[in-house]
Amino acid sequence: MNWDDLQLFEAAASMRGISAAARTLGLSQPQLSRRLRRFEDQMGVRLFDRTPNGLMLTPAGERLLPLAAEMKRTADAVRRIQPELASSTRRMVRISLDEVRQQLLMRHVSALRSAVPQADIEFYSAHMHLDHATRETDIQIRSCMPESDTLVAKRLGELTYGVYCSNGFHRVARGPVLEDTNWIDLSSDRVWYPEIRQWMQDHVRHPAKLRVNTMTGMVQAIEAGAGYGILPRFMAEDASGLRPVNGLDAVYTSQENLIIHRDLLRDRTIRMAVDAIMALYRKADLKEAA
């Protein structure tokens, strides 16, 4: 028996399904199914009942799960202190954030590097939440608050979003803005900015004729004169030929939070990176958190 087998078992048991566990572990569904059955053969007992509603633990599986979970917690703890154990080597600070926050930090990336000279910095642009316990990321910048009590949130400030159009579109636009049919919305398959879609549903009279799934695409579509769209103010200010719509230049604000595992705050390099990011947000002329 090895930890890999228990790790597969723990993931499948926690998620109650082969598909979700396989995605988390980076395996295909058939691979995970085969390895779980092989593990059950090695243990000499059936650990799961395969039901239409997912995996259900057998009594034997119920007895094994707490032990596997304890091993996972121990392994996660080892991963978290690994940088301290290997302090003589150069550190990597992993920062996870979406395209909007990445663009904001890239404005000041030279200052960030200078503030943490002893570390390499890796930006990972993603909208999904990464696992702090297994060090998929060290720092996340998100608008939401963490759900686990092992994570700490530090308020950075707020991003303000407003409605924009191109100078060319403004010259030919007619009638009330909210009744115009030329709006750009976000794709519904991946709702990465739910506040924007909700605001559109609540205020814009006609369905959008154009949809994109990134803020970069939104900027490009508005610049091309495709219609009205919602952007963070700082991104609109960086774009050429865009103008805010009077009365709609602040349709909502997004609270910015830096999320980190509390154990990592003991790491001097990580603390320096956290302090630098907080300073950069203040420099970015956002509304500073109290």
Phi, psi and chi 1 to 4 in degrees:
 res  aa     phi    psi   chi1   chi2   chi3   chi4
   1 MET       -  142.6 -176.1 -167.4  -53.8      -
   2 ASN  -137.3  171.2   58.0   45.9      -      -
   3 TRP   -62.9  -32.4  163.1 -123.2      -      -
   4 ASP   -58.0  -42.4  -72.7  -20.4      -      -
   5 ASP   -63.1  -45.0  -66.6  -31.7      -      -
   6 LEU   -67.2  -33.5  -75.5  170.7      -      -
   7 GLN   -64.0  -42.4 -174.9  179.3   30.2      -
   8 LEU   -63.9  -44.4  -59.4 -177.1      -      -
   9 PHE   -62.0  -45.1  163.6   75.7      -      -
  10 GLU   -63.7  -41.2 -169.1  -83.7  -21.7      -
  11 ALA   -65.0  -45.5      -      -      -      -
  12 ALA   -64.7  -39.9      -      -      -      -
  13 ALA   -68.3  -41.1      -      -      -      -
  14 SER   -68.1  -36.9  -61.0      -      -      -
  15 MET   -93.6   -6.8  -61.8 -175.4  179.8      -
  16 ARG    58.3   27.5  -58.7  -69.8 -175.1 -178.4
  17 GLY  -168.2  148.5      -      -      -      -
  18 ILE   -71.4  -44.1  -64.8  -69.4      -      -
  19 SER   -62.8  -49.9  -62.7      -      -      -
  20 ALA   -64.4  -42.1      -      -      -      -
  21 ALA   -65.3  -40.0      -      -      -      -
  22 ALA   -61.7  -42.7      -      -      -      -
  23 ARG   -62.8  -41.6  -74.5 -166.8  -61.6  -90.6
  24 THR   -65.0  -38.1  -59.7      -      -      -
  25 LEU   -86.3   -7.6  -63.5  166.1      -      -
  26 GLY    75.2   28.6      -      -      -      -
  27 LEU  -115.2  162.9  -60.4  172.7      -      -
  28 SER   -81.1  159.5   68.8      -      -      -
  29 GLN   -60.6  -45.1 -174.4  172.1  -22.0      -
  30 PRO   -62.4  -37.8  -25.2   35.3      -      -
  31 GLN   -60.5  -47.1  -77.8  178.1  -44.5      -
  32 LEU   -65.6  -40.5 -179.7   55.0      -      -
  33 SER   -59.1  -45.9  -66.2      -      -      -
  34 ARG   -63.4  -43.2  -73.9 -165.2  -60.9  -89.8
  35 ARG   -68.8  -34.1  -66.8 -176.4   64.6  174.3
  36 LEU   -67.9  -41.1  -75.2  175.1      -      -
  37 ARG   -65.4  -38.1  -69.0 -171.1 -177.4  -81.2
  38 ARG   -64.9  -38.9 -173.0  169.2   60.6 -154.6
  39 PHE   -64.4  -42.2 -179.6   49.7      -      -
  40 GLU   -62.0  -38.3  -72.4  177.4  -44.6      -
  41 ASP   -63.5  -41.9  -68.7  -19.7      -      -
  42 GLN   -64.5  -37.4  -68.1  171.9   -8.5      -
  43 MET   -76.0  -20.7  -64.8  -66.6  -67.4      -
  44 GLY    75.1   23.8      -      -      -      -
  45 VAL  -155.3  149.3   66.2      -      -      -
  46 ARG   -81.2  127.3 -175.5  165.4   46.4   83.3
  47 LEU  -101.0  -21.8  -58.6  172.0      -      -
  48 PHE  -131.0  148.1  -65.2  104.4      -      -
  49 ASP  -102.4  123.9  -74.0  -35.8      -      -
  50 ARG   -86.2  111.4  -80.0   78.0  172.4  169.2
  51 THR  -118.9  163.8   74.4      -      -      -
  52 PRO   -58.7  -24.4  -24.6   34.3      -      -
  53 ASN   -93.6    7.5  -64.9  -36.4      -      -
  54 GLY   118.5 -166.7      -      -      -      -
  55 LEU   -83.8  135.4  -63.9  177.0      -      -
  56 MET  -121.8  130.8  -59.5  -64.6  -67.3      -
  57 LEU   -69.9  137.7  -73.3  170.3      -      -
  58 THR   -79.2  170.8   63.5      -      -      -
  59 PRO   -54.1  -38.1  -30.7   38.6      -      -
  60 ALA   -65.9  -40.6      -      -      -      -
  61 GLY   -64.4  -37.0      -      -      -      -
  62 GLU   -62.5  -37.3  -67.9  -77.7    1.8      -
  63 ARG   -71.9  -33.5  -70.4 -173.5   61.9 -172.3
  64 LEU   -79.8  -30.8 -178.0   60.1      -      -
  65 LEU   -57.0  -46.6 -178.9   57.9      -      -
  66 PRO   -59.3  -34.5  -22.5   33.8      -      -
  67 LEU   -69.7  -40.5  -60.6  175.9      -      -
  68 ALA   -66.4  -38.9      -      -      -      -
  69 ALA   -65.2  -37.9      -      -      -      -
  70 GLU   -66.2  -39.1 -179.4   59.8   31.2      -
  71 MET   -64.6  -37.4  -71.0 -172.6   68.5      -
  72 LYS   -65.1  -42.9 -179.1  178.0 -174.7  -60.3
  73 ARG   -61.6  -39.5  -74.6 -168.9  -68.7  -89.3
  74 THR   -66.2  -44.1  -59.6      -      -      -
  75 ALA   -63.5  -40.2      -      -      -      -
  76 ASP   -63.3  -40.1  -69.8  -15.4      -      -
  77 ALA   -63.8  -39.0      -      -      -      -
  78 VAL   -63.4  -42.3  171.3      -      -      -
  79 ARG   -62.1  -38.0  -67.5 -170.8 -173.3   98.6
  80 ARG   -68.8  -34.8  -72.4 -164.9  -64.5  -87.6
  81 ILE   -92.3   -1.4   67.5  168.2      -      -
  82 GLN   -55.0  -42.9 -178.7 -178.9   -3.5      -
  83 PRO   -59.5  -36.7  -25.4   36.5      -      -
  84 GLU   -68.8  -36.6  -61.8  175.4   21.1      -
  85 LEU   -68.2  -29.4  -61.0  176.5      -      -
  86 ALA  -109.7   42.8      -      -      -      -
  87 SER   -65.0  -17.3   58.4      -      -      -
  88 SER   -77.5  -13.5   61.0      -      -      -
  89 THR   -97.0  161.9   62.5      -      -      -
  90 ARG   -70.6  134.5 -171.4  169.3  179.2   82.9
  91 ARG   -83.7  152.7  -82.6  -63.4  -46.3  -87.3
  92 MET  -115.0  124.9  170.0   73.4   76.1      -
  93 VAL  -105.4  116.5  178.1      -      -      -
  94 ARG   -97.8  124.7  -62.3  177.9  178.4   87.1
  95 ILE  -118.6  118.5  -56.8  172.5      -      -
  96 SER  -102.7  130.5  167.2      -      -      -
  97 LEU  -163.6  160.5   64.9 -177.5      -      -
  98 ASP   -85.4 -179.5   68.0    9.4      -      -
  99 GLU   -63.7  -32.1   52.6  163.7  -15.0      -
 100 VAL   -67.0  -51.4  170.5      -      -      -
 101 ARG   -67.2  -33.1  -77.1   86.4 -172.6 -179.9
 102 GLN   -64.6  -41.6  179.0  165.1  -66.7      -
 103 GLN   -63.6  -36.8 -176.2  163.5  -29.9      -
 104 LEU   -64.6  -46.5  177.7   62.5      -      -
 105 LEU   -70.2  -30.6 -102.6   64.3      -      -
 106 MET   -64.9  -22.5  -76.5  -58.6  179.7      -
 107 ARG   -60.0  -30.0  -75.0  178.7  162.2 -168.8
 108 HIS  -123.8   26.2  -48.7  -77.4      -      -
 109 VAL   -66.2  -30.8   68.9      -      -      -
 110 SER   -65.0  -40.5  -66.0      -      -      -
 111 ALA   -66.1  -36.0      -      -      -      -
 112 LEU   -65.3  -44.0  179.0   58.7      -      -
 113 ARG   -62.5  -40.4  -71.3 -175.4   59.9 -167.0
 114 SER   -66.6  -31.8  -62.6      -      -      -
 115 ALA   -74.4  -22.8      -      -      -      -
 116 VAL  -129.3   66.5 -162.1      -      -      -
 117 PRO   -68.6  -20.8   26.7  -35.2      -      -
 118 GLN   -86.3    4.7   72.2  -86.4   32.7      -
 119 ALA  -130.4  149.9      -      -      -      -
 120 ASP   -85.1  145.3  -64.7  -27.2      -      -
 121 ILE  -116.5  130.0  -62.9  174.2      -      -
 122 GLU  -120.3  119.4  179.1  178.4  -81.0      -
 123 PHE   -91.7  132.0  -74.0   99.8      -      -
 124 TYR  -122.5  107.0 -172.3   84.8      -      -
 125 SER   -84.1  113.6 -176.3      -      -      -
 126 ALA  -158.5  148.3      -      -      -      -
 127 HIS   -95.4  -16.2  -71.2  -98.0      -      -
 128 MET   -83.1  161.2   75.4  -77.8  -69.3      -
 129 HIS   -83.9  129.9  -64.8  -75.9      -      -
 130 LEU   -96.1  163.5  -59.5 -177.9      -      -
 131 ASP   -88.9  113.7 -169.9   -9.7      -      -
 132 HIS   -71.4  -34.1  -72.4  -99.6      -      -
 133 ALA   -62.5  -37.2      -      -      -      -
 134 THR   -96.1    8.9   59.6      -      -      -
 135 ARG    60.4   36.0  -65.3 -155.3   61.5 -121.8
 136 GLU   -61.9  -28.5  -74.1 -175.2  -38.8      -
 137 THR  -148.2  155.2 -173.0      -      -      -
 138 ASP   -97.2  -42.9  -63.3  -44.0      -      -
 139 ILE  -131.3  134.0  -64.2  168.8      -      -
 140 GLN  -119.1  143.9  -71.7 -164.1   74.4      -
 141 ILE  -116.9  116.4  -60.1  176.3      -      -
 142 ARG  -142.8  164.2  -68.1  -73.6 -175.5  -94.6
 143 SER   -88.2  -17.7   59.7      -      -      -
 144 CYS   -92.1  168.0   59.8      -      -      -
 145 MET   -96.0  152.7  -63.0  -66.4  -72.3      -
 146 PRO   -69.5  149.9   25.4  -34.0      -      -
 147 GLU   -96.4  -16.7  -63.3  179.9   -2.6      -
 148 SER   -98.1  142.0  169.3      -      -      -
 149 ASP   -77.0   -3.2   58.6    4.9      -      -
 150 THR   -85.3   -8.4   63.4      -      -      -
 151 LEU  -105.4  145.9  -59.4  179.0      -      -
 152 VAL  -114.8  137.9  175.4      -      -      -
 153 ALA  -112.2  131.1      -      -      -      -
 154 LYS  -115.8  125.0  -66.9 -178.3  174.4  -69.3
 155 ARG   -72.4  131.6  -64.4 -177.5   62.0 -173.0
 156 LEU  -101.9  -33.0  -64.7  170.8      -      -
 157 GLY   149.0 -154.9      -      -      -      -
 158 GLU  -135.1  145.5  -65.4  177.7  -16.6      -
 159 LEU  -103.5  131.7  -73.0 -178.1      -      -
 160 THR  -100.7  134.9  -59.7      -      -      -
 161 TYR  -113.3  143.0  -68.8   69.7      -      -
 162 GLY  -141.8  173.2      -      -      -      -
 163 VAL   -92.7  134.0  177.8      -      -      -
 164 TYR  -133.3  157.8  -67.8   83.9      -      -
 165 CYS  -146.4  170.7   67.0      -      -      -
 166 SER   -82.7  158.6   68.3      -      -      -
 167 ASN   -59.9  -39.4  -71.1  -35.2      -      -
 168 GLY   -64.6  -43.3      -      -      -      -
 169 PHE   -65.5  -37.2 -179.0   83.8      -      -
 170 HIS   -61.0  -36.5  175.4   75.1      -      -
 171 ARG   -67.9  -28.7  -73.7 -167.1  -68.8  -90.6
 172 VAL  -104.4   -9.0  -59.6      -      -      -
 173 ALA   -67.0  143.5      -      -      -      -
 174 ARG  -134.9  145.1  -63.6  -69.8 -176.3  -89.2
 175 GLY    85.0  176.7      -      -      -      -
 176 PRO   -61.4  138.2  -20.7   32.4      -      -
 177 VAL   -60.0  -44.9  172.8      -      -      -
 178 LEU   -72.9  -11.0  -63.0  177.6      -      -
 179 GLU  -102.4   -2.3  -64.8 -176.8    9.8      -
 180 ASP   -68.6  146.8 -161.6  -65.1      -      -
 181 THR   -89.9   -6.8   58.5      -      -      -
 182 ASN   -98.7   78.5  -64.6  -67.1      -      -
 183 TRP  -120.2  152.5  -84.4   80.5      -      -
 184 ILE  -113.4  124.3  -52.5  158.3      -      -
 185 ASP  -115.7  175.5 -160.7   -3.8      -      -
 186 LEU   -97.2  145.8  -68.9  166.3      -      -
 187 SER   -59.3  146.5  -57.8      -      -      -
 188 SER   -86.7  -12.6   58.2      -      -      -
 189 ASP   -73.7  -29.2   57.7  -22.6      -      -
 190 ARG  -134.3   97.0  -67.4 -175.3  177.9 -179.1
 191 VAL   -84.3   83.8 -173.7      -      -      -
 192 TRP   -83.2  -22.2  -72.0  -20.9      -      -
 193 TYR  -128.2   73.9  -55.7   98.0      -      -
 194 PRO   -61.6  -29.0   22.0  -33.4      -      -
 195 GLU   -64.1  -36.6  -60.8   91.5  -13.3      -
 196 ILE   -66.5  -46.7  -69.1 -179.6      -      -
 197 ARG   -64.5  -37.6  -59.4 -151.5   73.0 -122.2
 198 GLN   -66.0  -42.7 -172.3   60.9   53.8      -
 199 TRP   -62.0  -41.6 -170.2   91.9      -      -
 200 MET   -60.4  -45.6  -67.1  -82.3  -68.0      -
 201 GLN   -63.8  -34.8  -66.9  172.6    9.7      -
 202 ASP   -80.3  -25.6  -67.4  -17.0      -      -
 203 HIS  -122.6  -31.2  -63.9   89.1      -      -
 204 VAL   -89.2  129.8  178.8      -      -      -
 205 ARG   -73.1  -39.9 -179.1  172.2  179.4  179.5
 206 HIS  -109.3  147.0  -58.9  -74.7      -      -
 207 PRO   -61.0  146.8  -20.3   31.9      -      -
 208 ALA   -66.7  144.4      -      -      -      -
 209 LYS   -89.4  -12.5  -68.5 -175.4  175.3 -179.1
 210 LEU  -137.8  137.8  177.5   64.9      -      -
 211 ARG  -131.2  146.0  -67.7  177.2  176.9   81.0
 212 VAL  -132.5  167.0  -64.2      -      -      -
 213 ASN  -119.5   10.8   73.3  -22.5      -      -
 214 THR  -140.0  156.9   65.2      -      -      -
 215 MET   -69.7  -30.4  -83.1  -64.5  170.2      -
 216 THR   -62.4  -42.7  -58.2      -      -      -
 217 GLY   -63.2  -36.4      -      -      -      -
 218 MET   -62.9  -45.9 -178.5   71.8   75.4      -
 219 VAL   -58.6  -47.0  170.8      -      -      -
 220 GLN   -64.2  -39.6  -67.0  169.9  -18.0      -
 221 ALA   -66.9  -41.2      -      -      -      -
 222 ILE   -67.4  -42.7  -61.8  172.9      -      -
 223 GLU   -58.8  -35.0  -76.9 -177.4  -40.4      -
 224 ALA   -76.7   -2.8      -      -      -      -
 225 GLY    84.4   23.9      -      -      -      -
 226 ALA   -76.5  -15.6      -      -      -      -
 227 GLY   145.2 -155.9      -      -      -      -
 228 TYR   -92.2  146.3  -60.9  104.5      -      -
 229 GLY  -154.3  163.6      -      -      -      -
 230 ILE  -103.4  130.0  -61.4  176.6      -      -
 231 LEU  -137.6  153.6  -68.5  171.5      -      -
 232 PRO   -63.4  142.5  -16.5   28.6      -      -
 233 ARG   -56.4  -42.9  -82.2 -179.6  175.3  174.1
 234 PHE   -66.2  -32.7   82.3   90.4      -      -
 235 MET   -70.8  -39.0  -72.3 -175.0   70.5      -
 236 ALA   -65.9  -36.0      -      -      -      -
 237 GLU   -68.2  -29.2  -69.2  167.9   -0.2      -
 238 ASP   -77.5  -23.4  -75.9  -11.6      -      -
 239 ALA   -80.1  154.7      -      -      -      -
 240 SER   -93.2  138.7   60.4      -      -      -
 241 GLY    73.6   21.9      -      -      -      -
 242 LEU  -105.1  151.5  -62.6 -169.8      -      -
 243 ARG  -138.7  144.1   58.4 -176.3  -62.4  151.4
 244 PRO   -75.1  151.9   27.2  -33.9      -      -
 245 VAL   -89.5  125.8  174.7      -      -      -
 246 ASN   -54.9  131.0  -70.4  -23.3      -      -
 247 GLY    84.1  -11.3      -      -      -      -
 248 LEU  -125.8   27.4  -62.2  175.6      -      -
 249 ASP   -87.0    0.5   57.1  -21.1      -      -
 250 ALA  -150.7   74.3      -      -      -      -
 251 VAL   -81.4  -26.4  -64.6      -      -      -
 252 TYR  -166.4  164.3   77.6   91.5      -      -
 253 THR  -122.1  149.0   58.2      -      -      -
 254 SER  -115.1  122.6  170.4      -      -      -
 255 GLN   -72.2  127.0  173.4   63.6   52.5      -
 256 GLU   -97.6  128.6  -60.8  -64.2  -72.0      -
 257 ASN  -128.2  139.4  -60.3  -56.5      -      -
 258 LEU   -98.1  124.5 -176.5  150.2      -      -
 259 ILE  -115.3  132.1  -59.3  171.6      -      -
 260 ILE  -149.7  149.8 -174.4  169.3      -      -
 261 HIS   -70.7  134.9 -161.7  -73.0      -      -
 262 ARG   -61.1  -29.5   63.5  175.0   67.8 -106.7
 263 ASP   -63.6  -33.7  -72.2   -4.9      -      -
 264 LEU   -71.9  -17.8  -75.7 -177.4      -      -
 265 LEU   -66.8  -13.1  -70.7  174.6      -      -
 266 ARG   -79.2  -14.2  -60.1 -161.7  -57.4  -93.3
 267 ASP   -83.9  120.6 -174.7  -65.4      -      -
 268 ARG   -60.2  -42.2 -179.5  174.3  177.6  -88.4
 269 THR   -64.4  -42.8  -59.6      -      -      -
 270 ILE   -63.9  -42.6  -64.7  -66.7      -      -
 271 ARG   -60.2  -39.4  -72.5 -159.4  -49.6  -88.2
 272 MET   -63.8  -39.6  -68.2  174.8   65.3      -
 273 ALA   -66.2  -41.0      -      -      -      -
 274 VAL   -61.7  -47.4  168.6      -      -      -
 275 ASP   -61.6  -39.0  -68.3  -17.8      -      -
 276 ALA   -66.1  -41.7      -      -      -      -
 277 ILE   -65.0  -41.5  -68.7  171.1      -      -
 278 MET   -62.8  -38.4  -63.5 -177.7   73.4      -
 279 ALA   -66.7  -38.0      -      -      -      -
 280 LEU   -67.4  -37.0  -64.7 -177.7      -      -
 281 TYR   -63.8  -38.9 -100.7   76.9      -      -
 282 ARG   -64.9  -38.7  -69.2 -168.0  -69.0  -89.6
 283 LYS   -67.3  -24.9 -174.5  177.8  179.3 -179.7
 284 ALA   -77.3    6.4      -      -      -      -
 285 ASP    63.1   31.6  -66.3  -33.0      -      -
 286 LEU   -83.9  165.6  -60.0  177.6      -      -
 287 LYS   -70.8  112.3 -179.8 -179.9  178.1 -177.6
 288 GLU   -70.5  140.5 -173.6  178.7   -8.5      -
 289 ALA   -70.8  151.8      -      -      -      -
 290 ALA   -72.1      -      -      -      -      -
